[in-house]
Amino acid sequence: MKPELSYSKGDQEILLDIAHDSIYHGLHNDYPAAVDPAEYSPALQGKAASFVTLKSAGALRGCIGSLHAVRPLVEDVNENAYSAAFRDPRFPPLSDRELGGVEISISILSSPEAITFRSEQDLIEQLRAGIDGLILEEGRFRGTFLPAVWEALPDPQVFLRQLKLKAGLHPDYWSTSLRVYRYRAEEISLA
């Protein structure tokens, strides 16, 4: 069950245009396009956290985002689109010839909420497949999976094990100091 989008169709299209324009601008300059939040609807001026995901031929090509709302949504999407294309350390910078084949999706995150649990099994039983994005923290180790990752990892136990790996921990790692937060995401993409 995916959350309903609270952004109008027009605002969704504007966000996708901002992401595309930031990447296009970045190909011809070495920085993202400038955006002025005052030029957009109040919904897009509000502070929000977002992730921008790029895919090429169905495969991940870049994904960068913010976990906490610290700037207007239009600025967050603009910066994260540029970063997903040119600063994701897992991929080389996007090339001009790739731009036409790249699919852009935007995830707008709710505020993270701490999950209280007594054991790893208790945590697994509380996870809502297809709904929860998770943030896992242990000391200097940190990782997140967007709710969309459930499509590739539908089993909650496997989802958690892979998130531990992403955070730099062993998949069997467990500690009473482990912190886990859940959030939801509104997905925007060309469909």
C-alpha positions, -999 to 999 in steps of 0.1 A, spaced: 0 0 0 16 32 -12 8 66 3 -13 89 -18 6 119 -33 -3 152 -16 13 172 -45 -8 183 -74 -1 168 -109 13 202 -119 37 203 -89 48 167 -96 57 177 -132 75 208 -120 97 187 -96 105 163 -124 114 193 -146 136 207 -119 155 174 -116 159 171 -153 170 207 -157 195 204 -129 211 174 -145 211 190 -180 227 222 -165 253 200 -147 263 184 -180 273 218 -194 284 234 -162 300 219 -131 272 228 -107 234 224 -105 210 250 -119 198 277 -96 162 277 -83 144 304 -65 118 289 -42 97 321 -43 88 313 -79 70 281 -70 38 271 -52 37 271 -14 38 233 -14 71 233 -32 85 261 -11 80 241 21 110 223 37 111 186 28 136 158 24 138 140 -9 158 114 -28 163 115 -65 169 81 -82 182 77 -117 178 45 -137 191 35 -171 176 5 -188 160 -4 -155 193 -5 -136 202 19 -108 224 47 -122 225 71 -92 206 78 -60 213 106 -36 190 123 -11 184 139 22 169 122 53 158 154 71 139 184 59 164 213 60 156 233 29 127 241 5 117 210 -15 125 226 -49 161 233 -37 164 198 -22 153 181 -54 175 204 -75 206 196 -54 199 159 -51 192 154 -88 226 170 -96 243 149 -70 226 116 -81 239 123 -117 274 135 -108 284 127 -72 271 92 -64 304 75 -56 291 41 -69 289 54 -105 310 76 -129 295 110 -136 266 109 -160 275 116 -196 257 137 -222 248 107 -243 232 89 -213 208 117 -204 181 108 -229 178 72 -216 178 81 -179 146 77 -159 142 101 -130 121 94 -99 117 115 -68 109 103 -33 96 128 -9 101 116 27 80 119 58 99 127 90 117 96 104 102 80 135 122 58 159 111 22 161 112 7 196 120 -30 197 132 -57 221 150 -80 197 159 -84 161 129 -106 156 106 -80 172 120 -54 148 115 -77 118 79 -83 128 72 -45 130 85 -38 95 58 -30 69 69 -43 36 63 -19 7 55 9 31 85 16 54 117 32 44 143 25 71 173 42 85 197 20 105 224 36 128 251 21 149 279 44 160 295 58 129 277 32 107 245 44 89 224 33 60 190 38 45 167 20 21 138 38 5 104 20 5 109 12 -32 137 -12 -23 110 -36 -10 103 -44 -47 137 -61 -49 139 -73 -13 103 -83 -3 113 -104 27 117 -83 59 146 -104 73 165 -101 40 157 -64 37 172 -58 72 203 -79 65 209 -61 33 205 -27 50 230 -38 76 255 -45 48 248 -12 32 255 5 65 289 -13 67 279 -39 92 279 -77 90 244 -90 80 242 -110 113 253 -80 134 231 -72 164 235 -49 193 211 -33 219 225 1 209 213 -3 173 188 25 163 162 21 135 139 47 122 110 44 97 97 68 72 73 68 43 79 82 8 57 97 -18 70 86 -52 69 108 -83 80 96 -117 69 97 -153 44 69 -156 
